[in-house]
């Protein structure tokens, strides 16, 4: 007969028996009140009729039956156990004592403990770790998370990071801190729906997730997270890697929110604890920086209000390698040494290629001096992209130049001059709000070539556009004529 305090298995899950109510007669079934022990439904209440359950089984006898049967422990062992209990009790309340460094499979540096100490002194962990590149922001965040889990102050964790480091975060959390995270991606959602039905909320099936910033922008994944968290979820933590991607990027008086900014702004207040990580927290615009800090701690900061250093010091940890060298930490000093290449042949391929590209740019600028502005901008964008490819690698320059040349040849035959549109990759690469952030490198390169083709066609002065025809009608056209 099942008894209160036992661990049982019912409906493919483990439960703790809280109460047993026997029937008034032998023919009546026994009502058993259970509490779930699984991670995805911890504490969930369930009442079953024990005799009616198909797979009900007892996992073990009552714990109290085995107490004191083996006699007393040796004084040394009991003393070690007692000191362990005391240490756990002290570190659960004293913010100046912590255990996370001793539970991590890493060699912790002294400076990496500063964010942990600062986080524990805060009533809620709202901390911005803005250390220099290479100082170990991931380790510092892992130490804080590990300590909060051990103190039972955090039960749900969401790590949001760029798509390129999702797997890296998962591997480091498991190998360094023994924390298993579920990567939240399209495959995971599909598997959960196949296992538990289409209506299941995938966020409710685990307690620790890693999601990419590109996927978080999709409302199909952000809305279930909001339902999972509710208006405010106690014991939850958000770790936002590369947090500067969520800052409004604008030099105007009113910073304009990106799509990622809007999503993070709506999710941040639902988490009790927040950790922002970025080596470049300030993008040069005070309004944008204040808006980012408002997401972290709306009690201290407000969008549009100047950030005061006293309030910033309370929530930010910012150290450079040069600062740590002064206190004895050993970091290799980066020295930029100019190397002069003298005695090269003037006809060396690298120098000749650079001169030819510079001459090509000069001829294009001369030819487009009277062209409409839209065509001039497109042509200059093409030339700038070619110069970037040349400085990147010969292979990249060769591929882009072939696309540029093939477009000119094809346009000379057709004479079409489409309008330049959607040239974001040529202008600034893949941004935080770009859906192409999750594409493979080959797919991004193909899209980049397509944009180079459109920009070349729009900037080619051999093709006559509507702007040219309008200028010709006014007698002011001095530019190119259709020759194809």
LINSULSUL-V987233 format. One line per field, one symbol per residue. psi: psi as a letter, one per 30 degrees, with the letter a starting at -180 (. if undefined). burial: 1 if it has 16 or more other ideal C-beta (glycine too) atoms within 10 Angstrom, else 0. Layout:
psi=???
burial=???
This chain:
psi=kklkflkljkhglklkjekkjllflffklkkkklkkglefhkfkkkkljeffkegklkfllkefffkgfgaklkeeeeeeeeeeeeeeeefffjffklfeffgkhljklefffeeeeeeffkekjikjjhllkgfheeeeeeeeeeeeeeghfkfkkkkkllefgeeeeeeeeeeefgkkkkjjaeeeeeeeeeeglfgkjfffflfklkkleeeffkfffeeeeeeeeaekjkglkkjjkhffffkkjkglejkkkleeeeeeefeeffkekkkkkkfifkgfjeeeeeeefeeeiffelkkfkkkkeeeeffgkjjkleeefefgfkjkkkkkjkkjkjlgkkfgkeeeeeeeeeeeeeeeeeefgfglleeeeeeeeeeeeeeeeeefdleeeeeeeeeeeeeeeeeffeegkilkkliheeeegajlfgkfffflleeeeeeeeeeeeeeeeefgkgfkkleeeeeeeegggkgbllkf.
burial=0100011101001011100100000000000111011000100000010100000100000000000000000000000000000000001000000111000100010011001101110000111111110011111111111111111011111111111011001101100110101101100110010000000001101111111111111000110110011000001111111111111111000010111110111011011111111110101010111111111110011010001000010011101010010000000000000000000000000000000010001001000100110011111111101100110000011011101100100010000010010010110001111101111000010011101111111111101110110010000010110000
